[in-house]
């Protein structure tokens, strides 16, 4: 089991910052990632984009680990 925390922040320069932290079931740190998009999105759309990016990233990591 993995604990995945993510967040998106909307900046006024304009852009969106997405961050991701992955820990195992014991709370031990496994991975982190951060990405910046130059885009003007409202906070709800930024969170949706963050969720999509996290889902894709975790699927890719899972595929690499099971090969």
ABEGO torsion letter per residue (X at the ends): XBBBBBBBBBBAOBEBBBBBBBBBAAGBBABBBBBBBBBBBBAAAAAAAAAAAAAAAAAAAAAAAAX
